[in-house]
Amino acid sequence: MQHHLASRLDHISSFHVMELMKMAAELEAEGRHLIHMGIGEPDFTAPPDVIAAAAAAMAEGKLQYTSSLGLPALRNAISRHYRDQFGLDVPAQRIIVTAGASAALLLACAALVEAGKEVLMPDPSYPCNRHFVAAFEGQARLIPSGPAERFQLSAQMVREHWGAQTAGVLLASPSNPTGTSIPQSELREIIDIVKQHGGYTIVDEIYQGLSYEGAPFSALSLDSDVVVINSFSKYFNMTGWRLGWLVVPESIVPAVEKLAQNLFICASAVAQHAALACFTPDSLAVYAARKEEFRRRRDYLVPALRELGLDVPVTPDGAFYVYADCSRFSDDADAFAKQVLREAGVVIVPGKDFGPATAHRYVRLSYANSLENLQEAVRRLKAFLHPEKI
């Protein structure tokens, strides 16, 4: 029997990078040694206090459903984190604990996205963000955003592209795939423009803890009506635990709670109890040291890539990605990434997953790998790109 699938699937693309990952797995099965710079997750695992807290929760039988909004203790801990790290008063009642940042974005889109309405976002951007909008039958409108805008939407771009069907903007700062942030003054202006139009601003801050320039900053310091997404996956090194959070205006908490009850019941109880230990002094010291290690890797990799001729037009100030222009060597970034995989043994990601504007010129490299492996990757890339210098 052939089932008729919902038409919304026409607006949701597969991850093209998975084809590349399959090629990598086949090469490794043949005995090839590869350097992975395509994976978007930390190479670190949860620190000892978090592992111990998870084990204790299981030993003590703390495995029942929690409130759909999350453990009160964890919501309070996140609230204190905003106070301690950012000097912000974010009441716990505005914080919803979710099954990863993906669930937070789904809940935000379920609450805010109207069928047929537009949501503006930059091109390039993380592909799932536009697919979350499509899942609720909204129209993700990708606005080409180049190096002059730090690969982000500018206030002027929002002003120019806001139309009769536009309902909001979805931003990420720092961004995947570019590692770039929106300057505070620019974000303030974007939020003001959106409010003037009666729209909503959703800001994905899952890489916020991995910001390397200036004082810690959250969009919540600019306006209490902003919807913010965050996660325990990136800075807190808990990718497979599937735990995140959502901060919303107090007025829409009941609506999001109703959605969470129906769509998810609650986030993992074990992961929530474990996450309480993310905020111990020992864990925070581990995260601070790991952040500095990421910074050290960035400071090695960016100039090394530029020396190879892979142009990095905007130095990433956050996350663990470098978005590099490969057009000196190829006008097809997808073919280039596959050739680098086969001939150099380095896994990188072509730009086509992140939107059409940069699809053919750019590749994303992740420095969520050891410095020694990054150095070996650069040696391999040099031998591949400049064999005459070897």
Contacts in CASP RR format, 6 or more apart in sequence:
PFRMAT RR
TARGET T0000
AUTHOR 0000-0000-0000
METHOD contacts of the structure
MODEL  1
MQHHLASRLDHISSFHVMELMKMAAELEAEGRHLIHMGIGEPDFTAPPDV
IAAAAAAMAEGKLQYTSSLGLPALRNAISRHYRDQFGLDVPAQRIIVTAG
ASAALLLACAALVEAGKEVLMPDPSYPCNRHFVAAFEGQARLIPSGPAER
FQLSAQMVREHWGAQTAGVLLASPSNPTGTSIPQSELREIIDIVKQHGGY
TIVDEIYQGLSYEGAPFSALSLDSDVVVINSFSKYFNMTGWRLGWLVVPE
SIVPAVEKLAQNLFICASAVAQHAALACFTPDSLAVYAARKEEFRRRRDY
LVPALRELGLDVPVTPDGAFYVYADCSRFSDDADAFAKQVLREAGVVIVP
GKDFGPATAHRYVRLSYANSLENLQEAVRRLKAFLHPEKI
8 134 0 8 1.000
8 135 0 8 1.000
8 137 0 8 1.000
11 131 0 8 1.000
11 134 0 8 1.000
12 131 0 8 1.000
12 134 0 8 1.000
12 135 0 8 1.000
13 127 0 8 1.000
13 131 0 8 1.000
15 127 0 8 1.000
15 353 0 8 1.000
16 334 0 8 1.000
16 350 0 8 1.000
16 352 0 8 1.000
16 353 0 8 1.000
17 38 0 8 1.000
17 349 0 8 1.000
17 350 0 8 1.000
17 353 0 8 1.000
20 337 0 8 1.000
20 338 0 8 1.000
20 341 0 8 1.000
20 347 0 8 1.000
20 349 0 8 1.000
20 350 0 8 1.000
21 347 0 8 1.000
23 338 0 8 1.000
23 341 0 8 1.000
23 342 0 8 1.000
24 34 0 8 1.000
24 36 0 8 1.000
24 341 0 8 1.000
24 347 0 8 1.000
27 34 0 8 1.000
27 341 0 8 1.000
27 342 0 8 1.000
27 345 0 8 1.000
28 34 0 8 1.000
32 345 0 8 1.000
33 345 0 8 1.000
34 341 0 8 1.000
34 345 0 8 1.000
34 346 0 8 1.000
34 347 0 8 1.000
35 345 0 8 1.000
35 346 0 8 1.000
35 347 0 8 1.000
35 369 0 8 1.000
35 373 0 8 1.000
35 374 0 8 1.000
35 376 0 8 1.000
35 377 0 8 1.000
35 380 0 8 1.000
36 347 0 8 1.000
36 366 0 8 1.000
36 369 0 8 1.000
36 373 0 8 1.000
37 346 0 8 1.000
37 347 0 8 1.000
37 348 0 8 1.000
37 365 0 8 1.000
37 366 0 8 1.000
37 367 0 8 1.000
37 369 0 8 1.000
37 374 0 8 1.000
37 377 0 8 1.000
38 347 0 8 1.000
38 348 0 8 1.000
38 349 0 8 1.000
38 364 0 8 1.000
38 365 0 8 1.000
38 366 0 8 1.000
39 347 0 8 1.000
39 366 0 8 1.000
39 368 0 8 1.000
39 369 0 8 1.000
40 176 0 8 1.000
40 320 0 8 1.000
40 321 0 8 1.000
40 366 0 8 1.000
40 368 0 8 1.000
41 233 0 8 1.000
41 234 0 8 1.000
41 239 0 8 1.000
41 368 0 8 1.000
42 234 0 8 1.000
42 237 0 8 1.000
42 239 0 8 1.000
42 290 0 8 1.000
42 320 0 8 1.000
42 368 0 8 1.000
43 368 0 8 1.000
43 369 0 8 1.000
43 370 0 8 1.000
44 237 0 8 1.000
44 290 0 8 1.000
45 237 0 8 1.000
46 54 0 8 1.000
46 236 0 8 1.000
46 237 0 8 1.000
46 238 0 8 1.000
46 241 0 8 1.000
46 274 0 8 1.000
47 237 0 8 1.000
47 282 0 8 1.000
47 283 0 8 1.000
47 286 0 8 1.000
47 287 0 8 1.000
48 282 0 8 1.000
49 277 0 8 1.000
49 278 0 8 1.000
49 280 0 8 1.000
49 282 0 8 1.000
49 283 0 8 1.000
50 236 0 8 1.000
50 238 0 8 1.000
50 274 0 8 1.000
50 275 0 8 1.000
50 277 0 8 1.000
50 278 0 8 1.000
50 283 0 8 1.000
51 274 0 8 1.000
52 277 0 8 1.000
53 273 0 8 1.000
53 274 0 8 1.000
53 275 0 8 1.000
53 276 0 8 1.000
53 277 0 8 1.000
54 270 0 8 1.000
54 271 0 8 1.000
54 273 0 8 1.000
54 274 0 8 1.000
56 273 0 8 1.000
57 63 0 8 1.000
57 269 0 8 1.000
57 270 0 8 1.000
57 273 0 8 1.000
57 274 0 8 1.000
58 270 0 8 1.000
62 269 0 8 1.000
62 270 0 8 1.000
62 273 0 8 1.000
63 269 0 8 1.000
63 270 0 8 1.000
64 269 0 8 1.000
65 265 0 8 1.000
65 266 0 8 1.000
65 269 0 8 1.000
66 97 0 8 1.000
66 266 0 8 1.000
66 267 0 8 1.000
66 269 0 8 1.000
66 272 0 8 1.000
67 266 0 8 1.000
68 96 0 8 1.000
68 257 0 8 1.000
68 260 0 8 1.000
68 261 0 8 1.000
68 264 0 8 1.000
68 265 0 8 1.000
68 266 0 8 1.000
69 75 0 8 1.000
69 95 0 8 1.000
69 96 0 8 1.000
69 97 0 8 1.000
69 253 0 8 1.000
69 257 0 8 1.000
69 260 0 8 1.000
70 96 0 8 1.000
70 97 0 8 1.000
70 266 0 8 1.000
70 267 0 8 1.000
70 272 0 8 1.000
71 97 0 8 1.000
71 269 0 8 1.000
71 272 0 8 1.000
71 273 0 8 1.000
71 276 0 8 1.000
72 92 0 8 1.000
73 276 0 8 1.000
74 97 0 8 1.000
74 272 0 8 1.000
74 275 0 8 1.000
74 276 0 8 1.000
75 92 0 8 1.000
75 93 0 8 1.000
75 95 0 8 1.000
75 96 0 8 1.000
75 97 0 8 1.000
75 245 0 8 1.000
76 92 0 8 1.000
77 275 0 8 1.000
77 276 0 8 1.000
77 278 0 8 1.000
77 279 0 8 1.000
78 90 0 8 1.000
78 92 0 8 1.000
78 95 0 8 1.000
78 97 0 8 1.000
78 245 0 8 1.000
79 90 0 8 1.000
79 91 0 8 1.000
79 92 0 8 1.000
79 95 0 8 1.000
80 279 0 8 1.000
81 279 0 8 1.000
82 88 0 8 1.000
82 89 0 8 1.000
82 90 0 8 1.000
82 218 0 8 1.000
82 220 0 8 1.000
83 89 0 8 1.000
83 90 0 8 1.000
85 216 0 8 1.000
86 216 0 8 1.000
86 217 0 8 1.000
86 218 0 8 1.000
86 220 0 8 1.000
86 221 0 8 1.000
88 218 0 8 1.000
88 220 0 8 1.000
88 221 0 8 1.000
90 220 0 8 1.000
90 247 0 8 1.000
91 250 0 8 1.000
93 250 0 8 1.000
93 253 0 8 1.000
94 247 0 8 1.000
94 248 0 8 1.000
94 249 0 8 1.000
94 250 0 8 1.000
94 253 0 8 1.000
95 245 0 8 1.000
95 246 0 8 1.000
95 247 0 8 1.000
96 104 0 8 1.000
96 107 0 8 1.000
96 245 0 8 1.000
96 246 0 8 1.000
96 247 0 8 1.000
96 248 0 8 1.000
96 253 0 8 1.000
96 256 0 8 1.000
96 257 0 8 1.000
96 260 0 8 1.000
97 243 0 8 1.000
97 244 0 8 1.000
97 245 0 8 1.000
97 266 0 8 1.000
97 267 0 8 1.000
97 272 0 8 1.000
98 104 0 8 1.000
98 107 0 8 1.000
98 243 0 8 1.000
98 244 0 8 1.000
98 245 0 8 1.000
98 246 0 8 1.000
98 260 0 8 1.000
98 264 0 8 1.000
98 267 0 8 1.000
99 242 0 8 1.000
99 243 0 8 1.000
99 244 0 8 1.000
99 264 0 8 1.000
99 267 0 8 1.000
99 268 0 8 1.000
100 231 0 8 1.000
100 232 0 8 1.000
100 233 0 8 1.000
100 242 0 8 1.000
100 243 0 8 1.000
100 244 0 8 1.000
100 267 0 8 1.000
101 204 0 8 1.000
101 206 0 8 1.000
101 229 0 8 1.000
101 230 0 8 1.000
101 231 0 8 1.000
101 233 0 8 1.000
101 244 0 8 1.000
102 128 0 8 1.000
102 132 0 8 1.000
103 242 0 8 1.000
103 244 0 8 1.000
103 263 0 8 1.000
103 264 0 8 1.000
103 267 0 8 1.000
104 229 0 8 1.000
104 230 0 8 1.000
104 231 0 8 1.000
104 244 0 8 1.000
104 245 0 8 1.000
104 246 0 8 1.000
105 128 0 8 1.000
105 129 0 8 1.000
105 132 0 8 1.000
105 202 0 8 1.000
105 204 0 8 1.000
105 229 0 8 1.000
106 132 0 8 1.000
106 135 0 8 1.000
106 263 0 8 1.000
107 246 0 8 1.000
107 256 0 8 1.000
107 259 0 8 1.000
107 260 0 8 1.000
107 263 0 8 1.000
108 202 0 8 1.000
108 227 0 8 1.000
108 229 0 8 1.000
108 246 0 8 1.000
108 248 0 8 1.000
108 256 0 8 1.000
109 132 0 8 1.000
109 133 0 8 1.000
109 135 0 8 1.000
109 136 0 8 1.000
110 136 0 8 1.000
110 259 0 8 1.000
110 263 0 8 1.000
111 248 0 8 1.000
111 252 0 8 1.000
111 255 0 8 1.000
111 256 0 8 1.000
111 259 0 8 1.000
112 167 0 8 1.000
112 168 0 8 1.000
112 200 0 8 1.000
112 202 0 8 1.000
112 227 0 8 1.000
113 119 0 8 1.000
113 133 0 8 1.000
113 136 0 8 1.000
113 137 0 8 1.000
113 138 0 8 1.000
113 167 0 8 1.000
114 138 0 8 1.000
114 167 0 8 1.000
115 136 0 8 1.000
115 137 0 8 1.000
115 138 0 8 1.000
116 137 0 8 1.000
116 138 0 8 1.000
116 139 0 8 1.000
116 165 0 8 1.000
117 138 0 8 1.000
117 139 0 8 1.000
117 165 0 8 1.000
117 166 0 8 1.000
117 167 0 8 1.000
117 168 0 8 1.000
118 138 0 8 1.000
118 139 0 8 1.000
118 140 0 8 1.000
118 141 0 8 1.000
118 163 0 8 1.000
118 165 0 8 1.000
118 166 0 8 1.000
118 167 0 8 1.000
118 168 0 8 1.000
119 133 0 8 1.000
119 138 0 8 1.000
119 139 0 8 1.000
119 140 0 8 1.000
119 141 0 8 1.000
119 166 0 8 1.000
119 167 0 8 1.000
119 168 0 8 1.000
119 169 0 8 1.000
119 170 0 8 1.000
120 141 0 8 1.000
120 143 0 8 1.000
120 153 0 8 1.000
120 158 0 8 1.000
120 161 0 8 1.000
120 162 0 8 1.000
120 166 0 8 1.000
120 168 0 8 1.000
120 169 0 8 1.000
120 170 0 8 1.000
121 129 0 8 1.000
121 130 0 8 1.000
121 140 0 8 1.000
121 141 0 8 1.000
121 142 0 8 1.000
121 143 0 8 1.000
121 153 0 8 1.000
121 169 0 8 1.000
121 170 0 8 1.000
121 171 0 8 1.000
122 142 0 8 1.000
122 143 0 8 1.000
122 145 0 8 1.000
122 149 0 8 1.000
122 151 0 8 1.000
122 152 0 8 1.000
122 153 0 8 1.000
122 171 0 8 1.000
122 175 0 8 1.000
123 142 0 8 1.000
123 143 0 8 1.000
123 144 0 8 1.000
123 145 0 8 1.000
123 354 0 8 1.000
123 355 0 8 1.000
123 356 0 8 1.000
123 357 0 8 1.000
123 358 0 8 1.000
124 145 0 8 1.000
124 151 0 8 1.000
124 175 0 8 1.000
124 177 0 8 1.000
124 178 0 8 1.000
124 323 0 8 1.000
124 351 0 8 1.000
124 354 0 8 1.000
124 355 0 8 1.000
124 357 0 8 1.000
124 358 0 8 1.000
124 362 0 8 1.000
125 142 0 8 1.000
125 170 0 8 1.000
125 172 0 8 1.000
125 175 0 8 1.000
125 176 0 8 1.000
125 177 0 8 1.000
125 354 0 8 1.000
125 355 0 8 1.000
126 172 0 8 1.000
126 175 0 8 1.000
126 176 0 8 1.000
126 177 0 8 1.000
126 204 0 8 1.000
126 354 0 8 1.000
127 353 0 8 1.000
127 354 0 8 1.000
127 355 0 8 1.000
129 140 0 8 1.000
129 170 0 8 1.000
129 172 0 8 1.000
129 204 0 8 1.000
130 140 0 8 1.000
130 142 0 8 1.000
131 140 0 8 1.000
133 139 0 8 1.000
133 140 0 8 1.000
133 170 0 8 1.000
134 140 0 8 1.000
139 165 0 8 1.000
140 170 0 8 1.000
141 161 0 8 1.000
141 166 0 8 1.000
142 355 0 8 1.000
142 356 0 8 1.000
142 357 0 8 1.000
143 153 0 8 1.000
143 157 0 8 1.000
143 161 0 8 1.000
144 357 0 8 1.000
145 151 0 8 1.000
145 152 0 8 1.000
145 153 0 8 1.000
145 154 0 8 1.000
145 157 0 8 1.000
145 357 0 8 1.000
146 357 0 8 1.000
146 358 0 8 1.000
147 313 0 8 1.000
147 314 0 8 1.000
149 157 0 8 1.000
150 178 0 8 1.000
150 180 0 8 1.000
150 181 0 8 1.000
150 182 0 8 1.000
150 183 0 8 1.000
150 314 0 8 1.000
151 175 0 8 1.000
151 178 0 8 1.000
151 180 0 8 1.000
151 314 0 8 1.000
151 323 0 8 1.000
151 358 0 8 1.000
152 171 0 8 1.000
152 173 0 8 1.000
152 175 0 8 1.000
152 178 0 8 1.000
152 180 0 8 1.000
152 181 0 8 1.000
152 182 0 8 1.000
152 186 0 8 1.000
153 169 0 8 1.000
153 171 0 8 1.000
153 182 0 8 1.000
153 190 0 8 1.000
154 186 0 8 1.000
154 190 0 8 1.000
155 186 0 8 1.000
155 189 0 8 1.000
155 190 0 8 1.000
155 193 0 8 1.000
158 169 0 8 1.000
158 190 0 8 1.000
158 193 0 8 1.000
158 194 0 8 1.000
159 193 0 8 1.000
162 193 0 8 1.000
162 197 0 8 1.000
166 197 0 8 1.000
166 199 0 8 1.000
167 199 0 8 1.000
167 200 0 8 1.000
168 194 0 8 1.000
168 197 0 8 1.000
168 199 0 8 1.000
168 200 0 8 1.000
168 201 0 8 1.000
168 202 0 8 1.000
169 190 0 8 1.000
169 194 0 8 1.000
169 200 0 8 1.000
169 201 0 8 1.000
169 202 0 8 1.000
170 202 0 8 1.000
170 204 0 8 1.000
171 182 0 8 1.000
171 187 0 8 1.000
171 190 0 8 1.000
171 201 0 8 1.000
171 202 0 8 1.000
171 203 0 8 1.000
171 204 0 8 1.000
172 203 0 8 1.000
172 204 0 8 1.000
172 205 0 8 1.000
172 206 0 8 1.000
172 207 0 8 1.000
173 180 0 8 1.000
173 181 0 8 1.000
173 182 0 8 1.000
173 187 0 8 1.000
173 203 0 8 1.000
173 204 0 8 1.000
173 205 0 8 1.000
173 208 0 8 1.000
173 219 0 8 1.000
174 180 0 8 1.000
174 181 0 8 1.000
174 207 0 8 1.000
174 208 0 8 1.000
174 210 0 8 1.000
174 211 0 8 1.000
174 316 0 8 1.000
174 317 0 8 1.000
174 318 0 8 1.000
174 319 0 8 1.000
175 181 0 8 1.000
175 207 0 8 1.000
175 319 0 8 1.000
176 207 0 8 1.000
176 319 0 8 1.000
176 321 0 8 1.000
177 321 0 8 1.000
177 323 0 8 1.000
177 349 0 8 1.000
177 351 0 8 1.000
177 353 0 8 1.000
177 354 0 8 1.000
177 362 0 8 1.000
177 364 0 8 1.000
178 314 0 8 1.000
178 316 0 8 1.000
178 321 0 8 1.000
178 323 0 8 1.000
178 364 0 8 1.000
179 207 0 8 1.000
179 316 0 8 1.000
179 317 0 8 1.000
179 318 0 8 1.000
179 319 0 8 1.000
179 320 0 8 1.000
179 321 0 8 1.000
179 322 0 8 1.000
179 323 0 8 1.000
180 314 0 8 1.000
180 316 0 8 1.000
180 317 0 8 1.000
180 318 0 8 1.000
180 323 0 8 1.000
181 211 0 8 1.000
181 213 0 8 1.000
181 317 0 8 1.000
181 318 0 8 1.000
182 190 0 8 1.000
184 217 0 8 1.000
184 222 0 8 1.000
187 203 0 8 1.000
187 219 0 8 1.000
187 222 0 8 1.000
188 222 0 8 1.000
188 223 0 8 1.000
190 201 0 8 1.000
191 201 0 8 1.000
191 219 0 8 1.000
191 222 0 8 1.000
191 223 0 8 1.000
191 226 0 8 1.000
194 200 0 8 1.000
194 201 0 8 1.000
195 201 0 8 1.000
195 223 0 8 1.000
195 225 0 8 1.000
200 225 0 8 1.000
200 227 0 8 1.000
201 219 0 8 1.000
201 223 0 8 1.000
201 225 0 8 1.000
201 226 0 8 1.000
201 227 0 8 1.000
202 226 0 8 1.000
202 227 0 8 1.000
202 228 0 8 1.000
202 229 0 8 1.000
203 219 0 8 1.000
203 226 0 8 1.000
203 227 0 8 1.000
203 228 0 8 1.000
203 229 0 8 1.000
204 229 0 8 1.000
205 218 0 8 1.000
205 219 0 8 1.000
205 228 0 8 1.000
205 229 0 8 1.000
205 230 0 8 1.000
206 229 0 8 1.000
206 230 0 8 1.000
206 231 0 8 1.000
206 233 0 8 1.000
206 234 0 8 1.000
207 234 0 8 1.000
207 235 0 8 1.000
207 318 0 8 1.000
207 319 0 8 1.000
207 320 0 8 1.000
208 216 0 8 1.000
208 217 0 8 1.000
208 218 0 8 1.000
208 230 0 8 1.000
208 235 0 8 1.000
209 216 0 8 1.000
209 234 0 8 1.000
209 235 0 8 1.000
209 291 0 8 1.000
210 234 0 8 1.000
210 235 0 8 1.000
210 291 0 8 1.000
210 294 0 8 1.000
210 318 0 8 1.000
210 319 0 8 1.000
210 320 0 8 1.000
211 217 0 8 1.000
211 317 0 8 1.000
211 318 0 8 1.000
212 291 0 8 1.000
212 294 0 8 1.000
212 295 0 8 1.000
212 298 0 8 1.000
212 317 0 8 1.000
212 318 0 8 1.000
213 317 0 8 1.000
213 318 0 8 1.000
218 228 0 8 1.000
219 226 0 8 1.000
219 228 0 8 1.000
220 226 0 8 1.000
220 228 0 8 1.000
220 247 0 8 1.000
224 249 0 8 1.000
225 249 0 8 1.000
227 246 0 8 1.000
227 247 0 8 1.000
227 248 0 8 1.000
227 249 0 8 1.000
228 246 0 8 1.000
228 247 0 8 1.000
229 245 0 8 1.000
229 246 0 8 1.000
230 244 0 8 1.000
230 245 0 8 1.000
230 246 0 8 1.000
230 247 0 8 1.000
231 243 0 8 1.000
231 244 0 8 1.000
231 245 0 8 1.000
232 238 0 8 1.000
232 241 0 8 1.000
232 243 0 8 1.000
232 244 0 8 1.000
232 271 0 8 1.000
232 275 0 8 1.000
232 278 0 8 1.000
233 239 0 8 1.000
233 240 0 8 1.000
233 241 0 8 1.000
233 243 0 8 1.000
233 244 0 8 1.000
234 319 0 8 1.000
235 287 0 8 1.000
235 291 0 8 1.000
236 275 0 8 1.000
236 278 0 8 1.000
236 287 0 8 1.000
237 287 0 8 1.000
237 290 0 8 1.000
238 271 0 8 1.000
238 274 0 8 1.000
238 275 0 8 1.000
238 278 0 8 1.000
241 268 0 8 1.000
241 271 0 8 1.000
241 274 0 8 1.000
241 275 0 8 1.000
242 267 0 8 1.000
242 268 0 8 1.000
242 271 0 8 1.000
243 267 0 8 1.000
243 268 0 8 1.000
243 271 0 8 1.000
243 272 0 8 1.000
243 275 0 8 1.000
244 267 0 8 1.000
246 256 0 8 1.000
248 256 0 8 1.000
260 266 0 8 1.000
277 283 0 8 1.000
278 284 0 8 1.000
278 287 0 8 1.000
293 371 0 8 1.000
294 320 0 8 1.000
294 367 0 8 1.000
294 368 0 8 1.000
296 371 0 8 1.000
297 320 0 8 1.000
297 367 0 8 1.000
297 369 0 8 1.000
297 371 0 8 1.000
297 374 0 8 1.000
298 316 0 8 1.000
298 318 0 8 1.000
298 320 0 8 1.000
298 322 0 8 1.000
298 367 0 8 1.000
300 371 0 8 1.000
300 374 0 8 1.000
300 375 0 8 1.000
301 322 0 8 1.000
301 365 0 8 1.000
301 367 0 8 1.000
301 374 0 8 1.000
301 378 0 8 1.000
302 312 0 8 1.000
302 315 0 8 1.000
302 316 0 8 1.000
302 322 0 8 1.000
304 374 0 8 1.000
304 378 0 8 1.000
305 312 0 8 1.000
305 322 0 8 1.000
305 324 0 8 1.000
305 365 0 8 1.000
305 378 0 8 1.000
305 381 0 8 1.000
306 312 0 8 1.000
308 378 0 8 1.000
308 381 0 8 1.000
308 382 0 8 1.000
308 385 0 8 1.000
308 386 0 8 1.000
309 328 0 8 1.000
309 329 0 8 1.000
309 385 0 8 1.000
310 324 0 8 1.000
310 325 0 8 1.000
310 326 0 8 1.000
310 328 0 8 1.000
310 329 0 8 1.000
310 363 0 8 1.000
310 381 0 8 1.000
310 385 0 8 1.000
311 324 0 8 1.000
311 325 0 8 1.000
311 327 0 8 1.000
311 328 0 8 1.000
312 322 0 8 1.000
312 323 0 8 1.000
312 324 0 8 1.000
312 325 0 8 1.000
313 325 0 8 1.000
314 323 0 8 1.000
316 322 0 8 1.000
316 323 0 8 1.000
320 366 0 8 1.000
320 367 0 8 1.000
320 368 0 8 1.000
321 364 0 8 1.000
321 365 0 8 1.000
321 366 0 8 1.000
321 367 0 8 1.000
322 364 0 8 1.000
322 365 0 8 1.000
322 367 0 8 1.000
323 358 0 8 1.000
323 362 0 8 1.000
323 363 0 8 1.000
323 364 0 8 1.000
324 362 0 8 1.000
324 363 0 8 1.000
324 364 0 8 1.000
324 365 0 8 1.000
325 361 0 8 1.000
325 362 0 8 1.000
326 333 0 8 1.000
326 336 0 8 1.000
326 361 0 8 1.000
326 362 0 8 1.000
326 363 0 8 1.000
327 360 0 8 1.000
327 361 0 8 1.000
329 336 0 8 1.000
329 385 0 8 1.000
330 336 0 8 1.000
330 339 0 8 1.000
331 360 0 8 1.000
331 361 0 8 1.000
332 360 0 8 1.000
333 350 0 8 1.000
333 351 0 8 1.000
333 352 0 8 1.000
333 359 0 8 1.000
333 360 0 8 1.000
333 361 0 8 1.000
333 362 0 8 1.000
333 363 0 8 1.000
334 350 0 8 1.000
334 351 0 8 1.000
334 352 0 8 1.000
334 359 0 8 1.000
334 360 0 8 1.000
336 350 0 8 1.000
336 363 0 8 1.000
337 348 0 8 1.000
337 349 0 8 1.000
337 350 0 8 1.000
337 363 0 8 1.000
340 346 0 8 1.000
340 348 0 8 1.000
340 381 0 8 1.000
340 384 0 8 1.000
341 347 0 8 1.000
341 348 0 8 1.000
343 384 0 8 1.000
344 380 0 8 1.000
344 381 0 8 1.000
344 383 0 8 1.000
344 384 0 8 1.000
345 380 0 8 1.000
346 377 0 8 1.000
346 380 0 8 1.000
346 381 0 8 1.000
348 363 0 8 1.000
348 364 0 8 1.000
348 365 0 8 1.000
349 363 0 8 1.000
349 364 0 8 1.000
349 365 0 8 1.000
349 366 0 8 1.000
350 359 0 8 1.000
350 362 0 8 1.000
350 363 0 8 1.000
350 364 0 8 1.000
351 358 0 8 1.000
351 359 0 8 1.000
351 362 0 8 1.000
351 363 0 8 1.000
351 364 0 8 1.000
352 359 0 8 1.000
352 360 0 8 1.000
354 362 0 8 1.000
354 364 0 8 1.000
367 374 0 8 1.000
369 377 0 8 1.000
382 389 0 8 1.000
382 390 0 8 1.000
383 390 0 8 1.000
END
